[in-house]
């Protein structure tokens, strides 16, 4: 039987008034101490879900984790910060065994490739996981608004909804691991087709495409419809790029950047995107800019003159137009292309010759 007087004395306010929530937690097997600690953090309503979602019971401080890993405290602190995570007190118990096991992979990685590349990888990993976590949170909140106390107005309702959701979301790690392994194979296959030497330089096609009229549309669409449009557009763009043999590098607002191993694939992706049916239905048009040549592939991104040129060409393109650089045109000598008047582009000292590929179809 729950001792509500003892719980109130230990720090749970209005325990009797919150009897339904406390009984629910008690039936799930949570102890009085666990409830009191959750109340101290202002998350008694979240205890049932947090227990599943978290990485496990804290067993290490940052200091003892460093000792267990055989590295210095500053090293592990730098690694944790690179992941986008913070711990205010290095002696507070904040890390679980799972956390320390994960950091052990970083220790092994830096022994293999060196401190700087390993730390750079942690920064990319942390940024990617931050976006995945936010995307997952947005997806769930929109589907189950009763997760929010401000909407449900009832701790028990939110607690039960959160528990139900976390019974699924706490297994996301299995999905992430499977997808990561598949992408390791995909990335290796891609780079085998574009590498030129043992450096980070590769030869590939680079494309940018964006939506014209998007800014005006955001001013008239309600948030739910806008969310649906962006989700649908982003998903179908990714599908088109991958189906056509390209690789999505990143989305920048309403703009997508992709790479391909050949100029033929580069143009195919661009044409499919410009003809995107969902954009046309919404009154939007897609435009694209293309480049080809040697670039640096670092940290999951690409840098170099072909990238800069493609990014400038998409900004110069008219709605529904594909502007390709001379390097793309030279790789496709049998392709009918329309030369444009030389363009004055930011970052380029001399006027740039570009070709309209879309109008030639």
Phi, psi and omega per residue, in radians:
X1 nan 2.423 -3.121
X2 -1.307 2.302 3.091
X3 -1.683 1.643 -3.068
X4 -1.182 -0.594 3.117
X5 -1.107 -0.742 3.138
X6 -1.140 -0.677 3.121
X7 -1.145 -0.718 3.106
X8 -1.142 -0.701 3.122
X9 -1.130 -0.538 -3.119
X10 -1.428 -0.200 3.064
X11 2.232 0.004 3.100
X12 -1.550 1.976 -3.063
X13 -1.312 2.502 3.080
X14 0.884 0.797 -3.058
X15 -0.997 -0.762 -3.109
X16 -1.148 -0.634 3.119
X17 -1.172 -0.425 -3.117
X18 -1.849 0.501 -3.039
X19 -1.018 -0.668 -3.101
X20 -1.093 -0.758 3.116
X21 -1.142 -0.809 -3.095
X22 -1.132 -0.698 3.088
X23 -1.094 -0.698 3.117
X24 -1.064 -0.800 3.136
X25 -1.166 -0.664 3.130
X26 -1.107 -0.719 3.132
X27 -1.166 -0.474 3.076
X28 -1.383 -0.116 3.057
X29 1.706 0.206 3.133
X30 -1.366 2.426 -3.120
X31 -1.434 2.911 3.093
X32 -1.074 -0.701 -3.141
X33 -1.086 -0.704 3.125
X34 -1.152 -0.673 3.099
X35 -1.159 -0.736 -3.137
X36 -1.100 -0.745 3.131
X37 -1.135 -0.698 3.103
X38 -1.127 -0.697 3.100
X39 -1.106 -0.675 3.126
X40 -1.045 -0.594 3.121
X41 -1.542 0.029 3.140
X42 1.290 0.416 -3.064
X43 -2.323 0.724 3.064
X44 -1.076 -0.665 3.128
X45 -1.154 -0.408 -3.091
X46 -1.711 -0.019 -3.035
X47 -1.011 -0.772 -3.084
X48 -1.072 -0.664 3.119
X49 -1.423 -0.711 -3.118
X50 -1.025 -0.617 -3.115
X51 -1.085 -0.561 3.099
X52 -1.488 -0.706 -3.001
X53 -1.294 -0.549 -3.045
X54 -1.246 2.951 -3.104
X55 -1.415 0.048 -3.140
X56 2.100 3.031 -3.100
X57 -1.163 2.306 3.109
X58 -1.062 2.227 -3.123
X59 -2.275 -0.210 -3.085
X60 -2.282 2.572 2.867
X61 -1.614 2.995 3.086
X62 -1.061 -0.628 -3.124
X63 -1.179 -0.835 -3.118
X64 -1.254 -0.470 3.051
X65 -1.142 -0.738 3.110
X66 -1.060 -0.735 3.121
X67 -1.095 -0.755 -3.133
X68 -1.143 -0.551 -3.099
X69 -1.536 -0.214 -3.129
X70 1.317 0.517 3.086
X71 -2.212 3.026 -3.120
X72 -1.457 2.790 3.094
X73 -1.054 -0.778 3.095
X74 -1.044 -0.618 3.137
X75 -1.132 -0.841 -3.099
X76 -1.233 -0.542 3.084
X77 -1.154 -0.721 3.108
X78 -1.126 -0.718 3.121
X79 -1.108 -0.759 -3.121
X80 -1.126 -0.708 3.114
X81 -1.168 -0.676 3.119
X82 -1.053 -0.520 3.103
X83 -1.340 -0.046 -3.132
X84 1.466 0.340 -3.093
X85 -2.032 2.680 -3.104
X86 -2.361 2.590 3.010
X87 -2.369 2.060 -3.058
X88 -1.226 -0.703 -3.063
X89 -1.987 1.975 -3.106
X90 -1.145 -0.236 -3.137
X91 -1.818 0.027 3.103
X92 -1.433 2.467 3.093
X93 -1.287 1.867 -3.061
X94 -2.312 -0.310 -3.045
X95 -1.870 2.411 3.104
X96 -1.595 3.046 3.058
X97 -1.077 -0.624 3.103
X98 -1.092 -0.707 3.104
X99 -1.063 -0.799 -3.112
X100 -1.171 -0.662 3.082
X101 -1.099 -0.669 3.097
X102 -1.133 -0.760 3.118
X103 -1.146 -0.469 3.088
X104 -1.103 -0.550 3.072
X105 -1.152 -0.688 3.076
X106 -1.095 -0.732 3.124
X107 -1.047 -0.777 3.126
X108 -1.162 -0.640 -3.138
X109 -1.141 -0.774 -3.105
X110 -1.228 -0.449 3.041
X111 -1.193 -0.501 -3.119
X112 -1.463 -0.806 -3.000
X113 -1.935 -0.235 -3.102
X114 1.904 2.793 -3.054
X115 -1.124 -0.806 -3.023
X116 -1.167 -0.875 3.101
X117 -1.075 -0.652 -3.137
X118 -1.150 -0.694 3.124
X119 -1.182 -0.667 3.101
X120 -1.091 -0.679 3.109
X121 -1.124 -0.686 3.112
X122 -1.068 -0.694 3.141
X123 -1.110 -0.747 3.126
X124 -1.161 -0.745 3.123
X125 -1.071 -0.796 -3.142
X126 -1.083 -0.737 3.134
X127 -1.137 -0.751 -3.138
X128 -1.122 -0.773 -3.116
X129 -1.202 -0.541 3.074
X130 -1.104 -0.753 3.128
X131 -1.184 -0.704 3.110
X132 -1.082 -0.752 -3.136
X133 -1.114 -0.754 3.125
X134 -1.155 -0.701 3.126
X135 -1.113 -0.734 3.108
X136 -1.115 -0.708 3.125
X137 -1.114 -0.741 3.122
X138 -1.122 -0.777 3.128
X139 -0.994 -0.812 -3.074
X140 -1.234 -0.751 -3.113
X141 -1.080 -0.668 -3.131
X142 -1.244 -0.559 3.138
X143 -1.397 -0.582 -3.089
X144 -2.276 1.347 -3.114
X145 -1.085 -0.309 3.123
X146 -1.238 -0.022 3.008
X147 -1.195 -0.381 -3.086
X148 -1.677 2.205 3.124
X149 -1.042 -0.585 -3.120
X150 -1.115 -0.422 -3.134
X151 -1.704 -0.803 -3.111
X152 -1.262 -0.637 -3.099
X153 1.163 0.238 -3.080
X154 -2.550 2.166 -3.080
X155 -1.093 -0.727 -3.099
X156 -1.141 -0.763 3.122
X157 -1.028 -0.811 3.123
X158 -1.161 -0.712 3.138
X159 -1.056 -0.768 -3.122
X160 -1.221 -0.670 3.102
X161 -1.140 -0.761 -3.135
X162 -1.116 -0.734 3.106
X163 -1.076 -0.751 -3.130
X164 -1.079 -0.772 -3.128
X165 -1.163 -0.778 -3.067
X166 -1.218 -0.337 3.030
X167 -1.108 -0.378 3.055
X168 -1.710 -0.872 -3.014
X169 -1.165 -0.420 -3.131
X170 -1.267 -0.166 3.064
X171 -1.682 0.063 3.130
X172 -0.994 -0.502 3.138
X173 -1.010 -0.606 3.107
X174 -1.134 -0.779 3.107
X175 -1.115 -0.778 -3.128
X176 -1.069 -0.733 3.129
X177 -1.098 -0.773 -3.135
X178 -1.119 -0.767 -3.129
X179 -1.152 -0.699 3.121
X180 -1.054 -0.765 -3.139
X181 -1.107 -0.686 3.103
X182 -1.160 -0.669 -3.137
X183 -1.266 -0.470 3.021
X184 -1.044 -0.788 3.114
X185 -1.143 -0.767 -3.132
X186 -1.089 -0.774 3.140
X187 -1.135 -0.717 3.127
X188 -1.077 -0.766 3.133
X189 -1.085 -0.740 3.118
X190 -1.066 -0.865 -3.054
X191 -1.222 -0.474 3.070
X192 -1.099 -0.420 -3.138
X193 -1.614 -0.150 -3.053
X194 -2.229 -0.157 -3.107
X195 -1.235 2.549 3.123
X196 -1.993 -0.443 3.126
X197 -2.802 -2.888 -3.085
X198 -1.444 0.033 -3.132
X199 -1.513 -3.012 3.111
X200 -1.525 0.152 -3.134
X201 -1.465 2.334 3.071
X202 -2.318 2.796 3.067
X203 -1.979 2.050 -3.064
X204 -2.738 3.000 3.033
X205 -1.569 2.515 -3.139
X206 -2.242 2.249 -3.137
X207 -2.269 2.579 3.007
X208 -2.230 2.435 3.030
X209 -2.426 2.511 3.080
X210 -2.492 2.918 3.138
X211 -1.590 2.248 3.019
X212 -1.684 2.398 -3.090
X213 1.609 0.067 -3.071
X214 -1.197 -0.726 -3.098
X215 -1.047 -0.766 3.132
X216 -1.139 -0.630 -3.115
X217 -1.150 -0.636 -3.132
X218 -1.114 -0.376 -3.114
X219 -1.431 -0.272 -3.083
X220 -2.028 -0.292 -3.132
X221 -1.570 2.518 3.060
X222 -1.341 2.765 -3.034
X223 -0.969 -0.659 -3.109
X224 -1.167 -0.778 3.130
X225 -1.159 -0.660 3.121
X226 -1.135 -0.727 3.092
X227 -1.049 -0.782 -3.136
X228 -1.089 -0.729 -3.136
X229 -1.109 -0.857 -3.112
X230 -1.115 -0.701 3.130
X231 -1.119 -0.786 -3.135
X232 -1.151 -0.802 -3.110
X233 -1.135 -0.837 -3.127
X234 -1.064 -0.724 -3.139
X235 -1.156 -0.799 -3.113
X236 -1.219 -0.576 3.065
X237 -1.089 -0.826 3.116
X238 -1.037 -0.762 -3.137
X239 -1.078 -0.755 -3.139
X240 -1.093 -0.813 -3.109
X241 -1.060 -0.825 -3.090
X242 -1.207 -0.686 3.122
X243 -1.103 -0.624 -3.132
X244 -1.458 0.086 3.069
X245 1.582 0.227 3.107
X246 -1.727 -3.111 3.094
X247 -2.313 2.169 3.064
X248 -1.235 2.207 3.094
X249 -1.560 -0.844 -3.136
X250 -2.976 2.775 2.952
X251 -1.841 2.367 3.104
X252 -2.174 1.605 -3.051
X253 1.127 -2.095 3.132
X254 -1.677 0.297 -3.111
X255 -2.001 2.495 3.094
X256 -2.116 2.465 3.047
X257 -2.031 2.337 3.107
X258 -2.427 2.871 3.094
X259 -2.300 2.702 3.083
X260 -2.441 2.814 -3.140
X261 -1.426 -0.363 -3.116
X262 -2.323 2.715 3.105
X263 -1.196 -0.531 3.110
X264 -1.069 -0.790 3.103
X265 -1.144 -0.629 3.136
X266 -1.030 -0.819 -3.118
X267 -1.217 -0.658 3.122
X268 -1.051 -0.791 3.110
X269 -1.053 -0.820 -3.100
X270 -1.037 -0.759 -3.113
X271 -1.160 -0.716 3.115
X272 -1.121 -0.638 3.138
X273 -1.231 -0.718 -3.135
X274 -1.130 -0.527 3.113
X275 -1.607 0.299 -3.048
X276 -0.954 2.046 -3.050
X277 -1.165 -0.637 -3.105
X278 -1.134 -0.691 3.115
X279 -1.115 -0.743 -3.133
X280 -1.113 -0.699 3.134
X281 -1.055 -0.558 -3.071
X282 -1.578 -0.020 -3.127
X283 1.493 0.253 3.113
X284 -1.770 2.788 3.040
X285 -2.266 2.622 -3.134
X286 -1.880 2.472 3.034
X287 -2.245 2.781 -3.047
X288 -2.491 2.657 3.031
X289 -2.271 2.365 -3.022
X290 -2.211 2.479 3.048
X291 -2.405 2.846 3.128
X292 -2.618 2.462 3.086
X293 2.587 -2.849 -3.112
X294 -1.384 2.281 3.108
X295 -2.414 2.854 3.032
X296 -1.627 2.221 3.079
X297 -1.812 1.791 -3.055
X298 -2.330 2.268 3.031
X299 1.043 0.569 3.141
X300 1.382 0.156 3.136
X301 -2.258 3.003 -3.073
X302 -2.283 2.455 -3.055
X303 -2.412 2.572 3.097
X304 2.456 3.092 -3.058
X305 -1.046 -0.759 3.110
X306 -1.045 -0.586 3.108
X307 -1.197 -0.860 -3.130
X308 -1.043 -0.722 -3.101
X309 -1.182 -0.767 3.125
X310 -1.062 -0.698 3.137
X311 -1.139 -0.639 3.112
X312 -1.290 -0.609 -3.115
X313 -1.189 -0.651 3.132
X314 -1.145 -0.578 3.115
X315 -1.227 -0.490 -3.124
X316 -1.536 -0.261 -3.077
X317 -1.252 2.619 3.043
X318 -1.456 2.804 3.083
X319 -0.955 2.297 -3.139
X320 1.416 0.109 -3.065
X321 -1.862 2.586 3.007
X322 -2.050 2.019 3.082
X323 -1.806 2.185 -3.118
X324 -2.020 2.561 3.117
X325 -1.309 2.937 3.100
X326 -1.072 -0.598 3.137
X327 -1.099 -0.674 3.078
X328 -1.165 -0.807 3.141
X329 -1.035 -0.718 -3.124
X330 -1.141 -0.504 3.127
X331 -1.369 -0.238 -3.102
X332 -2.236 1.133 -3.027
X333 -1.112 -0.419 -3.123
X334 -1.568 0.002 -3.114
X335 -1.515 2.245 3.100
X336 -1.279 2.101 -3.109
X337 -2.351 2.624 -3.089
X338 -1.840 1.971 3.114
X339 -1.160 2.462 3.131
X340 -1.790 2.874 3.001
X341 -1.072 2.457 -3.140
X342 -0.902 2.371 -3.053
X343 -1.782 2.429 3.004
X344 -1.623 1.935 -3.040
X345 -2.028 2.459 3.116
X346 -1.040 2.294 3.116
X347 1.614 -0.128 3.141
X348 -2.038 2.179 -3.050
X349 -1.202 -0.655 -3.080
X350 -1.868 2.694 3.058
X351 -0.990 2.521 -3.045
X352 -1.932 2.295 3.080
X353 -1.499 2.300 3.126
X354 -2.342 2.822 -3.095
X355 -2.187 2.394 3.050
X356 -1.535 2.018 3.141
X357 -1.645 -0.558 -3.040
X358 -1.198 -0.724 -3.079
X359 -1.192 -0.249 -3.073
X360 -1.524 -0.068 -3.075
X361 -1.210 nan nan
